[in-house]
Amino acid sequence: MCQEPQWQSMMLEPADVLGVENLSHTGVLIQVWITTQPMQQWAVAGVSTADQTSF
């Protein structure tokens, strides 16, 4: 993802895969840590501005 042109300007370093968070019959949830440019975390995460919440 970090090597694709559309993401290169937003991501500061390659994603760090932390591991499997949940495994079920419906799929796998994998936790990933991504360092982004300031205010670009929502674009990289694929979250619309209407869905943003404070963490």
N, CA, C and O atoms as CSV, one atom per row, in Angstrom:
chain,resi,resn,atom,element,x,y,z
A,1,MET,N,N,0.834,-1.189,0.000
A,1,MET,CA,C,0.000,0.000,0.000
A,1,MET,C,C,0.878,1.252,0.000
A,1,MET,O,O,0.580,2.220,-0.699
A,2,CYS,N,N,1.929,1.233,0.761
A,2,CYS,CA,C,2.822,2.390,0.866
A,2,CYS,C,C,3.536,2.690,-0.452
A,2,CYS,O,O,3.957,3.823,-0.684
A,3,GLN,N,N,3.673,1.693,-1.305
A,3,GLN,CA,C,4.369,1.870,-2.571
A,3,GLN,C,C,3.456,2.322,-3.701
A,3,GLN,O,O,3.946,2.672,-4.775
A,4,GLU,N,N,2.149,2.325,-3.492
A,4,GLU,CA,C,1.209,2.757,-4.524
A,4,GLU,C,C,1.151,4.273,-4.569
A,4,GLU,O,O,1.082,4.920,-3.524
A,5,PRO,N,N,1.179,4.853,-5.772
A,5,PRO,CA,C,1.228,6.313,-5.928
A,5,PRO,C,C,0.142,7.082,-5.164
A,5,PRO,O,O,0.422,8.151,-4.622
A,6,GLN,N,N,-1.071,6.569,-5.112
A,6,GLN,CA,C,-2.158,7.294,-4.453
A,6,GLN,C,C,-1.960,7.409,-2.942
A,6,GLN,O,O,-2.549,8.291,-2.316
A,7,TRP,N,N,-1.141,6.532,-2.339
A,7,TRP,CA,C,-0.939,6.531,-0.890
A,7,TRP,C,C,0.414,7.101,-0.475
A,7,TRP,O,O,0.568,7.515,0.674
A,8,GLN,N,N,1.392,7.136,-1.365
A,8,GLN,CA,C,2.751,7.544,-1.018
A,8,GLN,C,C,2.829,8.900,-0.333
A,8,GLN,O,O,3.597,9.067,0.614
A,9,SER,N,N,2.060,9.857,-0.789
A,9,SER,CA,C,2.142,11.197,-0.196
A,9,SER,C,C,1.506,11.273,1.190
A,9,SER,O,O,1.796,12.199,1.948
A,10,MET,N,N,0.650,10.321,1.531
A,10,MET,CA,C,-0.052,10.352,2.820
A,10,MET,C,C,0.619,9.508,3.898
A,10,MET,O,O,0.494,9.809,5.085
A,11,MET,N,N,1.332,8.451,3.496
A,11,MET,CA,C,1.930,7.528,4.455
A,11,MET,C,C,3.408,7.849,4.649
A,11,MET,O,O,4.144,7.990,3.672
A,12,LEU,N,N,3.846,7.966,5.895
A,12,LEU,CA,C,5.232,8.309,6.204
A,12,LEU,C,C,6.170,7.105,6.188
A,12,LEU,O,O,7.372,7.258,5.970
A,13,GLU,N,N,5.629,5.914,6.417
A,13,GLU,CA,C,6.446,4.696,6.452
A,13,GLU,C,C,5.541,3.506,6.150
A,13,GLU,O,O,4.318,3.639,6.199
A,14,PRO,N,N,6.109,2.359,5.842
A,14,PRO,CA,C,5.276,1.180,5.566
A,14,PRO,C,C,4.407,0.792,6.771
A,14,PRO,O,O,4.761,1.042,7.923
A,15,ALA,N,N,3.273,0.181,6.469
A,15,ALA,CA,C,2.351,-0.266,7.519
A,15,ALA,C,C,3.005,-1.344,8.381
A,15,ALA,O,O,3.782,-2.162,7.889
A,16,ASP,N,N,2.680,-1.332,9.665
A,16,ASP,CA,C,3.170,-2.325,10.616
A,16,ASP,C,C,2.002,-3.230,10.990
A,16,ASP,O,O,1.075,-2.800,11.677
A,17,VAL,N,N,2.044,-4.477,10.541
A,17,VAL,CA,C,0.974,-5.436,10.833
A,17,VAL,C,C,1.202,-5.978,12.236
A,17,VAL,O,O,2.204,-6.644,12.499
A,18,LEU,N,N,0.258,-5.687,13.142
A,18,LEU,CA,C,0.386,-6.097,14.538
A,18,LEU,C,C,-0.081,-7.519,14.770
A,18,LEU,O,O,0.362,-8.171,15.715
A,19,GLY,N,N,-0.968,-8.007,13.921
A,19,GLY,CA,C,-1.406,-9.397,14.050
A,19,GLY,C,C,-2.912,-9.554,13.927
A,19,GLY,O,O,-3.643,-8.587,13.713
A,20,VAL,N,N,-3.356,-10.793,14.069
A,20,VAL,CA,C,-4.773,-11.128,13.991
A,20,VAL,C,C,-5.448,-10.734,15.297
A,20,VAL,O,O,-5.029,-11.146,16.379
A,21,GLU,N,N,-6.508,-9.923,15.178
A,21,GLU,CA,C,-7.247,-9.491,16.365
A,21,GLU,C,C,-8.462,-10.377,16.619
A,21,GLU,O,O,-8.842,-10.605,17.768
A,22,ASN,N,N,-9.072,-10.877,15.541
A,22,ASN,CA,C,-10.257,-11.710,15.695
A,22,ASN,C,C,-10.361,-12.653,14.502
A,22,ASN,O,O,-10.053,-12.277,13.371
A,23,LEU,N,N,-10.789,-13.855,14.763
A,23,LEU,CA,C,-10.976,-14.867,13.733
A,23,LEU,C,C,-12.343,-15.496,13.952
A,23,LEU,O,O,-12.635,-16.003,15.034
A,24,SER,N,N,-13.179,-15.460,12.921
A,24,SER,CA,C,-14.513,-16.046,13.041
A,24,SER,C,C,-14.934,-16.653,11.705
A,24,SER,O,O,-14.187,-16.605,10.728
A,25,HIS,N,N,-16.122,-17.217,11.673
A,25,HIS,CA,C,-16.623,-17.817,10.443
A,25,HIS,C,C,-16.920,-16.769,9.369
A,25,HIS,O,O,-17.065,-17.116,8.196
A,26,THR,N,N,-17.012,-15.502,9.751
A,26,THR,CA,C,-17.300,-14.441,8.788
A,26,THR,C,C,-16.042,-13.766,8.243
A,26,THR,O,O,-16.124,-13.027,7.262
A,27,GLY,N,N,-14.891,-14.001,8.853
A,27,GLY,CA,C,-13.664,-13.416,8.340
A,27,GLY,C,C,-12.595,-13.252,9.398
A,27,GLY,O,O,-12.694,-13.779,10.506
A,28,VAL,N,N,-11.563,-12.501,9.022
A,28,VAL,CA,C,-10.413,-12.264,9.886
A,28,VAL,C,C,-10.250,-10.760,10.057
A,28,VAL,O,O,-10.321,-10.011,9.082
A,29,LEU,N,N,-10.033,-10.315,11.292
A,29,LEU,CA,C,-9.759,-8.911,11.583
A,29,LEU,C,C,-8.281,-8.789,11.912
A,29,LEU,O,O,-7.805,-9.348,12.900
A,30,ILE,N,N,-7.553,-8.050,11.068
A,30,ILE,CA,C,-6.116,-7.876,11.244
A,30,ILE,C,C,-5.847,-6.442,11.675
A,30,ILE,O,O,-6.307,-5.500,11.031
A,31,GLN,N,N,-5.106,-6.275,12.757
A,31,GLN,CA,C,-4.779,-4.949,13.274
A,31,GLN,C,C,-3.496,-4.455,12.614
A,31,GLN,O,O,-2.473,-5.140,12.613
A,32,VAL,N,N,-3.574,-3.233,12.045
A,32,VAL,CA,C,-2.447,-2.640,11.326
A,32,VAL,C,C,-2.223,-1.230,11.853
A,32,VAL,O,O,-3.181,-0.494,12.088
A,33,TRP,N,N,-0.952,-0.846,12.043
A,33,TRP,CA,C,-0.574,0.498,12.494
A,33,TRP,C,C,0.040,1.218,11.311
A,33,TRP,O,O,1.009,0.732,10.727
A,34,ILE,N,N,-0.519,2.391,10.939
A,34,ILE,CA,C,-0.016,3.164,9.807
A,34,ILE,C,C,0.277,4.579,10.273
A,34,ILE,O,O,-0.588,5.227,10.863
A,35,THR,N,N,1.488,5.069,10.016
A,35,THR,CA,C,1.861,6.442,10.339
A,35,THR,C,C,1.604,7.304,9.106
A,35,THR,O,O,2.141,7.044,8.030
A,36,THR,N,N,0.770,8.339,9.279
A,36,THR,CA,C,0.369,9.176,8.149
A,36,THR,C,C,0.811,10.626,8.330
A,36,THR,O,O,1.250,11.034,9.405
A,37,GLN,N,N,0.683,11.387,7.252
A,37,GLN,CA,C,0.862,12.828,7.331
A,37,GLN,C,C,-0.237,13.376,8.249
A,37,GLN,O,O,-1.289,12.751,8.384
A,38,PRO,N,N,-0.010,14.534,8.882
A,38,PRO,CA,C,-1.048,15.111,9.741
A,38,PRO,C,C,-2.374,15.281,8.992
A,38,PRO,O,O,-2.404,15.757,7.857
A,39,MET,N,N,-3.446,14.890,9.636
A,39,MET,CA,C,-4.817,15.008,9.141
A,39,MET,C,C,-5.122,14.099,7.944
A,39,MET,O,O,-6.151,14.278,7.292
A,40,GLN,N,N,-4.267,13.148,7.649
A,40,GLN,CA,C,-4.511,12.221,6.535
A,40,GLN,C,C,-4.947,10.836,7.012
A,40,GLN,O,O,-5.207,9.950,6.197
A,41,GLN,N,N,-5.028,10.648,8.337
A,41,GLN,CA,C,-5.372,9.329,8.868
A,41,GLN,C,C,-6.739,8.850,8.404
A,41,GLN,O,O,-6.923,7.654,8.176
A,42,TRP,N,N,-7.692,9.745,8.260
A,42,TRP,CA,C,-9.042,9.340,7.868
A,42,TRP,C,C,-9.081,8.933,6.401
A,42,TRP,O,O,-9.788,7.990,6.044
A,43,ALA,N,N,-8.344,9.617,5.558
A,43,ALA,CA,C,-8.294,9.260,4.136
A,43,ALA,C,C,-7.641,7.895,3.949
A,43,ALA,O,O,-8.113,7.084,3.153
A,44,VAL,N,N,-6.564,7.641,4.674
A,44,VAL,CA,C,-5.867,6.355,4.572
A,44,VAL,C,C,-6.732,5.238,5.143
A,44,VAL,O,O,-6.743,4.129,4.608
A,45,ALA,N,N,-7.447,5.514,6.211
A,45,ALA,CA,C,-8.301,4.499,6.839
A,45,ALA,C,C,-9.577,4.222,6.043
A,45,ALA,O,O,-10.258,3.226,6.282
A,46,GLY,N,N,-9.893,5.103,5.102
A,46,GLY,CA,C,-11.100,4.913,4.305
A,46,GLY,C,C,-12.359,5.313,5.037
A,46,GLY,O,O,-13.440,4.811,4.732
A,47,VAL,N,N,-12.234,6.222,6.011
A,47,VAL,CA,C,-13.380,6.690,6.788
A,47,VAL,C,C,-13.828,8.035,6.241
A,47,VAL,O,O,-13.006,8.934,6.062
A,48,SER,N,N,-15.130,8.185,5.972
A,48,SER,CA,C,-15.624,9.474,5.513
A,48,SER,C,C,-15.640,10.466,6.661
A,48,SER,O,O,-15.626,10.062,7.824
A,49,THR,N,N,-15.670,11.747,6.361
A,49,THR,CA,C,-15.647,12.760,7.413
A,49,THR,C,C,-16.870,12.672,8.310
A,49,THR,O,O,-16.803,13.081,9.469
A,50,ALA,N,N,-17.970,12.160,7.820
A,50,ALA,CA,C,-19.187,12.007,8.631
A,50,ALA,C,C,-19.027,10.912,9.676
A,50,ALA,O,O,-19.722,10.923,10.692
A,51,ASP,N,N,-18.123,9.968,9.442
A,51,ASP,CA,C,-17.930,8.831,10.347
A,51,ASP,C,C,-16.822,9.052,11.377
A,51,ASP,O,O,-16.619,8.193,12.235
A,52,GLN,N,N,-16.098,10.173,11.322
A,52,GLN,CA,C,-14.965,10.396,12.194
A,52,GLN,C,C,-15.393,10.550,13.651
A,52,GLN,O,O,-16.388,11.210,13.950
A,53,THR,N,N,-14.645,9.945,14.534
A,53,THR,CA,C,-14.875,10.083,15.965
A,53,THR,C,C,-13.549,10.376,16.650
A,53,THR,O,O,-12.490,10.048,16.116
A,54,SER,N,N,-13.596,10.977,17.802
A,54,SER,CA,C,-12.373,11.230,18.561
A,54,SER,C,C,-11.915,9.965,19.252
A,54,SER,O,O,-12.731,9.203,19.771
A,55,PHE,N,N,-10.615,9.738,19.259
A,55,PHE,CA,C,-10.048,8.574,19.936
A,55,PHE,C,C,-9.235,9.015,21.087
A,55,PHE,O,O,-8.666,8.185,21.796
